[in-house]
Amino acid sequence: MSRALLALALVLVAACGGGGGSSVVVDADPNVPLCTGAAFDNCTENADCASQNCHLFRQSGFQVCVPACDAANPCPDDSSGAPASCNNMGICKPLAPNACRAD
């Protein structure tokens, strides 16, 4: 039984890609528009974002384009209208990503 579990684990790791990329699944629903790189759009790498900053929020389970923030530059609202928060790393964290798909 333990060999079977080990084999399954290896298959899952290989399927997720071991290249250091994110294992977060972005919205692949064909009925939502393509992401444009705007703040809080789904992304897989920095080049996907106008801000050139694609950030994984592991605890929240999403990876999005994030703008920088500080006292002089507050965060924009997310697509639901909720204010994003400026975290201690100086980046904006939305409550949820925009409804778009990264292709």
C-alpha positions as CSV (number, residue, x, y, z in Angstrom):
1,M,0.0,0.0,0.0
2,S,2.8,2.5,0.9
3,R,4.5,1.9,-2.5
4,A,1.2,2.7,-4.3
5,L,0.9,5.9,-2.3
6,L,4.5,6.9,-3.1
7,A,3.9,6.2,-6.8
8,L,0.7,8.3,-6.7
9,A,2.5,11.1,-5.0
10,L,5.3,11.1,-7.6
11,V,2.8,11.2,-10.4
12,L,1.0,14.1,-8.9
13,V,4.3,16.0,-8.3
14,A,5.3,15.4,-11.9
15,A,1.9,16.5,-13.2
16,C,2.1,19.8,-11.3
17,G,5.5,20.4,-12.8
18,G,8.6,20.5,-10.7
19,G,10.0,23.6,-12.4
20,G,9.4,25.9,-9.4
21,G,6.2,27.2,-11.0
22,S,2.9,27.8,-9.1
23,S,0.6,24.9,-8.5
24,V,-2.3,27.4,-8.2
25,V,-4.9,26.9,-10.9
26,V,-6.1,30.1,-12.5
27,D,-9.6,30.5,-13.7
28,A,-9.9,28.5,-17.0
29,D,-13.6,29.1,-17.5
30,P,-14.0,29.9,-21.3
31,N,-17.0,32.1,-20.5
32,V,-14.9,34.7,-18.7
33,P,-12.7,37.3,-20.6
34,L,-9.0,36.9,-21.0
35,C,-6.9,38.7,-18.3
36,T,-5.3,41.9,-19.5
37,G,-2.6,42.3,-16.8
38,A,-4.6,44.7,-14.8
39,A,-4.4,44.9,-11.0
40,F,-5.7,41.6,-9.5
41,D,-5.9,39.7,-12.8
42,N,-4.8,36.1,-12.7
43,C,-1.2,35.5,-13.8
44,T,1.5,32.9,-14.0
45,E,4.6,35.1,-14.3
46,N,5.6,38.8,-13.9
47,A,5.4,39.4,-17.7
48,D,1.6,38.7,-17.5
49,C,1.2,41.9,-15.5
50,A,1.2,45.6,-16.3
51,S,2.9,46.1,-12.9
52,Q,5.4,43.4,-13.8
53,N,4.6,41.8,-10.4
54,C,2.7,38.5,-10.3
55,H,2.4,37.4,-6.7
56,L,1.3,34.1,-5.2
57,F,-0.9,34.5,-2.1
58,R,-0.5,30.9,-1.0
59,Q,-2.8,31.0,2.0
60,S,-5.6,32.5,-0.1
61,G,-5.0,30.1,-3.0
62,F,-4.6,32.6,-5.8
63,Q,-1.8,34.3,-7.9
64,V,-2.5,37.7,-9.3
65,C,-1.0,40.9,-10.7
66,V,-0.3,43.3,-7.8
67,P,0.5,47.0,-7.7
68,A,2.9,48.4,-5.2
69,C,1.4,50.4,-2.3
70,D,2.4,52.7,0.6
71,A,0.9,55.6,2.5
72,A,1.1,57.9,-0.6
73,N,-0.2,55.2,-3.0
74,P,-3.2,53.3,-1.6
75,C,-4.5,50.1,-3.1
76,P,-7.3,50.2,-5.7
77,D,-10.5,48.3,-4.9
78,D,-10.8,44.8,-6.2
79,S,-13.4,43.8,-8.8
80,S,-16.1,43.3,-6.1
81,G,-15.6,46.9,-5.0
82,A,-13.9,45.8,-1.7
83,P,-10.7,47.7,-0.8
84,A,-7.5,45.7,-1.3
85,S,-5.2,45.8,1.7
86,C,-1.6,47.0,1.6
87,N,0.5,44.3,3.3
88,N,3.8,44.7,5.1
89,M,5.7,43.8,1.8
90,G,4.3,47.0,0.1
91,I,2.0,45.1,-2.2
92,C,-1.8,45.2,-2.5
93,K,-3.8,42.0,-1.6
94,P,-7.3,41.7,-3.0
95,L,-10.0,39.6,-1.3
96,A,-10.3,37.7,-4.5
97,P,-8.8,37.7,-8.0
98,N,-10.6,39.3,-11.0
99,A,-12.9,37.0,-13.0
100,C,-10.7,36.4,-16.0
101,R,-8.6,33.6,-17.4
102,A,-4.9,33.6,-18.0
103,D,-4.1,31.7,-21.2
